[in-house]
């Protein structure tokens, strides 16, 4: 059979180039957008659980991990990922419109935190313990704030909420609430209940010298006007909208290493819930 020599040359070039290109991609560092001081997620010392996840991903892709740190969460996608300074954001909400998101690698929710010895009956936002508590710790701008308003306890806690961060004008400022401090409010007995994002609180609940417990809040909450308030969220990794190649690689890592990822999250103490059935 006659084969055109130019076709052979073309095939050879395509095949020969593929291997060096693949090797070049592996040799290229995986640049991760990471918080410089947002524990328990990440910090410059690599102590956060998202640091550990980034290292797992880098190892799976056979790429060295390099961090590009940010300090203000409001603009980090725009100022780092979108500008090409880094390649991937480890923890973003599934479907975040600013990026392409991978399949979720975990789903969690907001929790009630209380002292084990108090044995509070905290099933949902209708629980009597929430109506009797003198102090309830929460982070403004989160779903618990909406429900605090719905049950008529928000105004009661306004001054206490300001104490937790120290009052500052919010104009053009990033107001940071330290989750470790809010958990310590419970362990110290200064507050009876906290309602926090489970993954942010788990490490401090686990480390508390005074036994404290987390109770997952059901995802069936409605605000005063009858609108549903989501309390469970799926977390993905995000890449630039034009980087479908890396997206596919990350999806494969999540699929192939799901057990390792889950083990890492469970070691952190993060409460996990199942992904909802597809509609």
N, C-alpha and C positions, 0 to 999 in steps of 0.2 A: 504494500500500500504506500502510495506517495504522500509524504507529509512535507508541507512547505517549510523550508528552513527558517523563514522569517517568523513563522508561527512558533517554531521550537524556541527561537531566541526570545520571543515575547513571553512565552510561558516560563522560560527559565528566569527572565528578569523579574516577573511577578513573584515567582516562588522564592527566588534568592533574596528579594527585598523584604519579604514578609517576616523572615526570621530576624534579621537585624532590627527591623522596626519593633517587633515584639520585645526583643531584648532591650531596646532603647527605652520602651515604655516601662519595663520592669526596673530598669536602672534609675528612672526618674523618680524623685521623691514624691510621696503623696502628701500634699500640703493641706493640713487640717485647720479650719477656722475654729479657734478655741478661746474660751473665756480665760483671762489671766487670773481672775480671782472670783469665781462663782461656784463655790463648793456647795454641795458635793459633786457637781458636774465636772469641773476641771479647774486646774490652776497651773501656774508655771512650774511647780514642783512635780506635776504629773500624778497628783494624788486623787483625782476625781474618777468616778466610774466611767465617764465619757473618755477620759485619757486612756483607760484600760481597753475600752471598746475600740478606740482609734488604733491602738497597738495591735489588737487582734485583727482588725481589718488590714492593716499594713502587712502583717505577717502572711495573711491569706493571699494577698495580692503580690507578695514578694517584693514589696516596695518599702523603703525607709520612710518613716513618718517624720514630717517637719511641721511644727506648729506656727501658725500666724495668729497672734493673740489680739483680742479686743477687750475693751473695758466697759463699753456701753452697749447693752443688748438691743437698744432701739434701732441702731443703724448698722449693725455689723454685717448684715447681708449686703447692703448697698456699698459699704466702704471696704469690704474685704473680698467676699466671694464674687460679686458682680464686677469688680475691678480686676479679677484674675489673680489676686494676691494669694488666694488659696483655692483648693479644688473641691472640698467637701465640708459640710457642716454636719456634725454627728447627730445632734438632737434637734429635730424640727417637727412640727405637727404634720401628720399625714395630710397631703393635699395643700400644703402651704403655697399660696399663689405666687410667691416671689421666686420659687425654685422648682426644679423637677424633683419629686420625692420618690424614694424607693418604697418597696413594700414595707410595712411596719415591722420593726424588730421587737417591739413590745407595746403592750397596752396597759395603762394603769389608771388610777383615779385619785380624787381627793378623799381624804380620810378625816375622821375625828380622832383626836389624840387626848387621852386622859390617863390619870394615874390608875394603875392596876388596883391599888387598895381601895379606891373610891367605888369600884364596881358599878360604874354608871351605865344605865340602860340607854345606849346611844344607837338606835336603829336607823333613824332618819331625822330630817329637820323638824318633824313633829314631836320629837322626843321631849319629855317633860324636863329632862336635865338641862336642856338649852334654855328653857324659860326661867329656870331657877338660878343658873350660874351667875356669879357676880362679875366674872371676867371671862371673856371668850377671845382668844387670839386668832387673828386671820390677817391675810395680806390684802390691802385695798386693790381693787381692780381685778379680782379673781372671782370665780363663781360663788365661793362662800360669802363674799360681800353682798351679792345679789340676794342670797337666801337670808342673810342677816336682816336685810331690809324687809323681805317677805314675811318674816316671823316677828317683825317689830322690835328687834334688838339692836339694830345698827346705831341709832342715836345714843342708846345706853352706853355703847362701847367707844364712842368717838374720842373722848379724852384719853382713854386707855390706849387706843390705836396710835395716837400721836406720841404717847410715851414710848412705844415700842421702837420707834425710829428716831425720835427727836424731831420736833416740828421744823419743817423747812418749807419755803415757798416752792411749789411744784413747777413754777414757770421755767421752762427750758432746763430742767434738772432731772436726773435719773435718781429716784428715791429708792434706796435699797433696804429691804427688810431681810435681816439675817435669819434664815430658818433655824439655825442652831439656837439662837436666842429665843425664838418663839417656842421651841420644844423645851428649853430650859425653864420657861415660864410655868410649864406644866410640872416638870420634875421638882421644881423648887416649891410648888404649891402657891405661887403668886397668882396663877390663873387655874381655873378648873378644867377648861376645854380649849383645844385649838382645832382649827379646821384648815389643813394644809394639803398641798400637792404631795401625794405619797412618796414619789421618788426623791423629792427634795428633803423630806423629813426622815426617811428610813434610817439613814446612817446615825442620826442623832438620837432617835428612839432606841436603836439597838445599843448605843453607847451609854445611855442614861444610867447613872448610879441608882436612881430611884426607878423601880419598874414602871414603865408606861406602856400603854397599848394603843395600837392603831385599829380603827374600825372602818372598813371601806364604806363610803357613802353610796347608796344605790343611785343608779343613773336614771331616776324617774322624777326628778325635781321640777317644779314649776314655780315661776315667780308670781308676784301679786296679780299681774294682768293675765295669768293663765298660760304664758309662753314657757316652753320647756327650757330648762337650764342644764346644759351638758356638764357632767361631772367626771366622765371617763373619756380619755383621749388616747389615740394611737400615735406612737412616735416613730419617725422615719429618719433617714439621712437625706440631705439635700445637696444637689449639684446645680451648676448653672444650666439655664434652659436650653443651651445648645450643646450640652455635654451628654448626649444619650449613650455614648460608649462607656463612660465611667458609670453611668446609671445602671447599665446592664451588668457591669462587673460587680458593682456593690450588691445588686439584687441576688446575684449568684453566691456571693459571700454570705449574705444573710440566710439564704436557703441552705447552703452547705454546712454552715456553722451555727445553725439555730440553737442546738443543744448547748454549745459552749457559751453563746450569748446569754441564754436563759440562766445558765449556771452562774455566770458572772453577776447578773442582775439579782438573782436570789441570794447570792453571797452578800450583796450590799443590803439585803433586807427589803428590797422594793416589792410592794404588793402588786401582783399581776392579775389581770382579768383577761378572759378570752375575747378574741376579736368577734365583733358582731357578725351574724350571718349576712352574706351579700344579699342586697335587695333583689 
